[in-house]
């Protein structure tokens, strides 16, 4: 454990400062090329550049390569390849709106390196009940999990700072859980994700200077899913991700098909005269977590974001409790 302290400190510092220092020039680069979209939740005509994926994936890759130099784990290589593939998939979608099938199918393919490097354990661990051996079914779970976590984070990226702030809480919760279950090496490997998210949040929080785009959101989600698999904490990871999972479930159950958010005609929220957010009366609009939060009445964008972060802290706490329960048998 003591031997992991230096790699942990070095990789976390690198993860944070690579994103912190490269995002401002990325913003200028995107501004020069007019790669910006309208911030729909601002009363004024505010344009925000996107995507922030390049700085996010750079921070992840550099920090994880440094960790590989220390630890020499195949799991790190698998995480790097899968995460980089998710970035590439998201970047394609940033530049051209693809069909609803594109991200789930391609993200499933991006999960293959985890299998190829054998960076997984076929035992699925449950709290209280122990481990269940599902060697064949687990391969299917790997293929499904990366599309799920990637698109789940992408689906919650609807307000300034929410996706990156959400990932700060969820990823650090997951790291704590990995320490609790004594998977120390993967816990160290997971830490850069939290610091990358924290550095990007500096520029993504209200008022956003840059949006992560699909490339940024899919990168964060795919790395989170990869860590959950190689760390053998799939159930714990799902608990920490509950608000985003619920958001995706509500969206899919109301739309009843896989479709790009940008292709949905009905909008789940509207604006009041003072430009607060309120739930729409449009029955064709999808049901989302934000729409549920606004059911009690209009709120500002910041208030909705805080509500989501509170839910994430709660689910993160549940994940930590779940991690402790992993050592309990009935």
C-alpha positions in Angstrom: 0.0 0.0 0.0 2.8 2.4 0.9 4.4 1.7 -2.5 1.3 3.1 -4.2 1.4 6.5 -2.5 3.9 8.1 -4.9 2.2 6.8 -8.1 -1.1 8.0 -6.8 0.1 11.5 -6.0 2.1 11.9 -9.3 -0.8 10.6 -11.5 -3.4 12.8 -9.8 -1.3 15.9 -10.1 -0.7 15.2 -13.7 -4.4 14.4 -14.4 -5.5 17.7 -12.9 -3.0 20.0 -14.4 -3.0 18.5 -17.9 -6.7 19.3 -18.1 -6.5 22.6 -16.2 -3.7 23.9 -18.4 -4.8 22.6 -21.8 -8.5 23.6 -21.6 -7.9 27.4 -22.0 -5.9 27.0 -25.3 -8.5 24.5 -26.4 -11.3 27.1 -25.8 -9.4 29.6 -27.9 -8.8 27.1 -30.6 -12.5 26.2 -30.8 -13.5 29.9 -30.7 -11.3 30.7 -33.7 -13.0 27.9 -35.6 -16.4 29.0 -34.5 -17.1 25.6 -33.0 -19.7 26.8 -30.6 -23.4 26.2 -29.7 -26.0 28.3 -28.1 -26.5 27.9 -24.4 -30.2 27.3 -24.4 -30.6 28.0 -20.7 -29.4 31.6 -20.8 -31.7 34.6 -21.5 -29.0 36.4 -23.5 -27.5 35.1 -26.8 -24.6 33.1 -25.2 -22.4 30.9 -27.4 -20.3 28.2 -25.7 -17.5 26.3 -27.5 -17.5 22.5 -27.7 -16.2 19.8 -27.5 -13.9 19.6 -24.4 -13.2 16.0 -25.0 -9.6 16.5 -26.2 -8.4 18.0 -23.0 -10.3 15.4 -20.9 -8.9 12.4 -22.8 -5.4 13.9 -22.8 -5.5 14.2 -19.0 -6.6 10.6 -18.7 -4.1 9.1 -21.1 -1.1 10.9 -19.8 -1.9 10.2 -16.1 -2.7 6.5 -16.8 0.5 6.1 -18.9 2.5 7.4 -15.9 0.6 4.9 -13.7 1.5 2.1 -16.1 5.2 3.0 -15.8 4.9 2.4 -12.1 2.5 -0.5 -11.9 2.8 -2.4 -15.2 -0.9 -3.6 -15.1 -2.7 -4.8 -18.2 -5.8 -3.4 -16.8 -4.4 0.1 -17.3 -3.7 -0.5 -21.0 -7.3 -1.9 -21.4 -8.7 1.2 -19.7 -6.6 3.6 -21.9 -7.7 1.9 -25.2 -11.4 1.6 -24.3 -11.5 5.2 -23.1 -9.6 6.5 -26.1 -12.0 4.6 -28.4 -15.0 6.2 -26.6 -13.5 9.6 -27.1 -13.1 8.9 -30.9 -16.7 7.7 -31.1 -17.9 10.8 -29.3 -15.8 13.1 -31.4 -17.4 11.7 -34.6 -20.8 12.4 -33.1 -19.7 15.9 -32.1 -18.9 16.7 -35.7 -21.8 14.9 -37.3 -25.1 13.9 -35.8 -25.2 10.1 -36.1 -28.2 7.8 -35.8 -29.4 6.5 -32.4 -27.7 3.1 -33.1 -24.2 4.6 -33.5 -23.0 5.2 -30.0 -24.4 1.9 -28.4 -23.0 -0.3 -31.1 -19.6 1.4 -31.4 -19.2 1.7 -27.6 -19.9 -2.1 -27.3 -17.0 -2.6 -29.7 -14.8 -0.3 -27.6 -15.3 -2.7 -24.7 -13.5 -5.5 -26.5 -9.9 -4.5 -25.3 -11.0 -5.3 -21.7 -11.8 -8.8 -22.8 -8.7 -9.1 -25.0 -6.4 -8.1 -22.2 -8.2 -10.4 -19.7 -8.7 -7.4 -17.5 -11.8 -8.7 -15.7 -13.0 -11.3 -13.2 -16.1 -13.4 -14.1 -17.3 -13.4 -10.5 -20.0 -10.8 -10.0 -19.9 -9.6 -6.4 -23.1 -8.7 -4.5 -23.5 -7.2 -1.0 -24.5 -9.7 1.6 -24.9 -12.6 -0.8 -21.3 -12.8 -1.9 -20.0 -13.7 -5.4 -21.9 -15.3 -8.3 -19.9 -17.1 -11.0 -21.2 -16.2 -14.5 -18.2 -16.8 -16.9 -20.1 -16.7 -20.2 -22.7 -14.1 -19.2 -20.1 -11.8 -17.8 -18.6 -11.3 -21.3 -22.0 -10.0 -22.3 -22.1 -7.8 -19.3 -18.7 -6.2 -20.3 -20.0 -5.5 -23.8 -23.2 -3.9 -22.4 -21.6 -1.9 -19.5 -19.5 0.5 -21.6 -22.4 1.6 -23.8 -24.5 2.0 -20.7 -22.1 4.1 -18.6 -21.0 6.1 -21.6 -24.5 7.0 -22.7 -25.6 7.5 -19.1 -23.1 10.3 -18.5 -23.9 11.7 -21.9 -27.6 11.8 -21.1 -27.1 13.8 -17.9 -25.0 16.5 -19.7 -27.9 18.9 -20.0 -26.9 21.9 -17.8 -23.8 23.9 -17.1 -21.4 21.9 -14.9 -23.7 18.9 -14.3 -21.8 16.2 -16.2 -18.3 17.1 -14.8 -19.6 17.9 -11.3 -21.5 14.6 -11.3 -18.4 12.7 -12.3 -16.3 14.4 -9.6 -18.7 13.0 -6.9 -19.4 9.6 -8.5 -15.7 8.8 -9.4 -14.3 9.8 -6.1 -17.1 7.7 -4.4 -16.0 4.7 -6.6 -12.4 5.2 -5.6 -13.3 5.2 -1.9 -15.2 2.0 -2.5 -12.3 0.4 -4.2 -10.1 1.2 -1.2 -12.8 -0.2 1.2 -12.9 -3.6 -0.7 -9.1 -3.5 -0.6 -8.5 -3.4 -4.4 -5.8 -0.8 -3.8 -4.1 -0.8 -7.3 -7.3 -0.2 -9.2 -8.3 2.4 -6.6 -5.2 4.3 -7.5 -5.9 3.8 -11.2 -9.4 5.3 -10.7 -8.2 8.5 -8.9 -7.2 10.4 -12.1 -10.8 10.2 -13.3 -11.9 12.3 -10.4 -9.1 14.9 -10.8 -9.7 15.2 -14.5 -13.4 15.8 -13.9 -12.5 18.3 -11.2 -10.2 20.3 -13.4 -12.7 20.4 -16.3 -15.5 21.5 -13.9 -13.5 24.7 -13.4 -14.4 25.7 -17.0 -17.7 23.8 -17.2 -19.4 25.2 -14.2 -22.0 28.0 -14.4 -21.4 30.0 -16.6 -19.8 27.4 -18.8 -16.8 28.5 -20.9 -16.8 25.1 -22.7 -19.1 22.1 -23.0 -17.6 18.5 -22.9 -19.6 17.4 -25.9 -20.2 13.8 -26.7 -16.5 13.2 -26.9 -16.0 14.4 -23.3 -19.1 12.8 -21.8 -18.5 9.4 -23.4 -14.8 9.5 -22.4 -15.8 10.1 -18.7 -18.5 7.4 -18.8 -16.4 4.8 -20.6 -13.5 5.2 -18.2 -15.9 4.9 -15.2 -17.4 1.7 -16.7 -14.0 0.3 -17.4 -12.8 0.9 -13.8 -16.0 -0.8 -12.5 -15.2 -3.9 -14.6 -11.5 -4.3 -14.0 -12.0 -3.4 -10.3 -14.8 -6.0 -9.9 -17.2 -3.4 -8.4 -19.9 -3.4 -11.0 -22.8 -3.3 -8.5 -21.1 -0.6 -6.3 -20.5 1.5 -9.5 -24.1 1.2 -10.5 -25.2 2.5 -7.1 -22.9 5.5 -7.2 -24.3 6.3 -10.7 -28.0 6.0 -9.7 -29.2 9.5 -10.5 -27.8 9.3 -14.1 -29.1 5.7 -14.4 -32.5 6.8 -13.4 -32.4 9.7 -15.8 -31.5 7.3 -18.7 -34.2 4.9 -17.7 -36.8 7.6 -17.5 -35.8 8.9 -20.9 -35.8 5.5 -22.7 -39.0 4.4 -21.1 -40.8 7.5 -22.2 -39.3 7.6 -25.7 -39.5 3.8 -26.1 -36.5 3.7 -28.5 -32.8 4.5 -28.7 -32.6 8.0 -30.2 -30.3 11.0 -30.2 -31.3 13.7 -27.8 -30.9 16.3 -30.6 -33.5 14.4 -32.6 -36.2 14.7 -30.0 -38.8 17.4 -30.9 -40.5 17.8 -27.6 -38.4 19.5 -24.9 -38.7 18.2 -21.3 -38.2 21.7 -19.8 -39.3 25.3 -20.7 -38.4 28.7 -19.4 -40.5 31.1 -17.3 -40.5 34.9 -18.0 -37.6 35.4 -15.7 -35.8 32.4 -17.4 -36.1 29.9 -14.7 -36.5 26.3 -15.7 -39.9 24.7 -15.4 -41.3 21.3 -16.4 -43.1 21.2 -19.7 -46.8 20.3 -20.3 -45.9 18.8 -23.6 -46.9 15.1 -23.5 -44.6 14.2 -26.4 -41.6 15.4 -24.5 -39.4 12.7 -22.7 -39.4 12.3 -19.0 -36.0 13.1 -17.5 -34.5 13.6 -14.0 -34.4 17.4 -14.5 -38.1 17.3 -15.4 -38.9 15.4 -12.2 -36.9 17.8 -10.1 -38.8 20.7 -11.7 -42.2 19.1 -11.0 -42.5 20.9 -7.7 -42.0 24.3 -9.4 -39.6 26.4 -11.4 -35.9 26.6 -10.4 -32.8 28.3 -11.7 -30.2 26.3 -13.6 -27.9 26.5 -10.6 -30.6 25.2 -8.2 -31.3 22.2 -10.5 -27.6 21.5 -10.6 -27.3 21.6 -6.9 -30.3 19.2 -6.6 -28.6 16.7 -8.9 -25.3 17.0 -6.9 -27.2 16.3 -3.7 -28.7 13.2 -5.2 -25.3 12.1 -6.4 -23.8 12.6 -2.9 -26.6 10.5 -1.5 -26.0 7.7 -4.1 -22.3 7.9 -3.5 -22.9 7.4 0.2 -25.1 4.4 -0.6 -22.2 3.0 -2.7 -19.8 3.3 0.2 -22.3 1.5 2.5 -22.6 -1.2 -0.2 -18.8 -1.5 -0.3 -18.8 -2.2 3.4 -21.6 -4.7 3.0 -19.4 -6.6 0.5 -17.5 -8.1 3.4 -20.7 -9.2 5.2 -22.3 -12.6 4.5 -25.7 -13.8 5.6 
